[in-house]
Amino acid sequence: DIGDIIRGKDLYLGDKGEKKKLEENLKTIYTQIYNDVTKGGKNVALQKRYQDDTDKNYNKLRENWWALNKDQVWKAITCGAPNDAQYIRGTCVGDGKHTTLAKDNAAVKAQYSTTYKDYVPQFLA
């Protein structure tokens, strides 16, 4: 899922070369984010928080970034979806006779991030 990709925990079993390229690209992006927020000696607290990342993979930074930005990523993914789009197919609720859907572009209108947003399958991304 997208959250796992961002956080570097993806179990992608496809093309190993593509996975390596993606990881290198993410490493470059998070290196730039780290450099931007700590340059010039500013934000000593952030420097301390991420100083143990000796392999420069920025796993803790990735986790924090995802926690703070996943709702914005979701909005970006779904902003062009038509109002009648259905992200999740009908599922049984309680008695097995009623279904629920995330429809009418509800995720875009929502003011909070729901848990299923972390689990967007890669093939939809």
Secondary structure, DSSP 8 states (H G I E B T S, - for coil): -HHHHHHT-----S-HHHHHHHHHHHHHHHHHHHHHHHGGG--HHHHHHHTT-TTS--HHHHHHHHHHHHHHHHHHHHTTS-TT--SS--EEETTTTEEE---TTHHHH-SS--GGGGG--GGG-
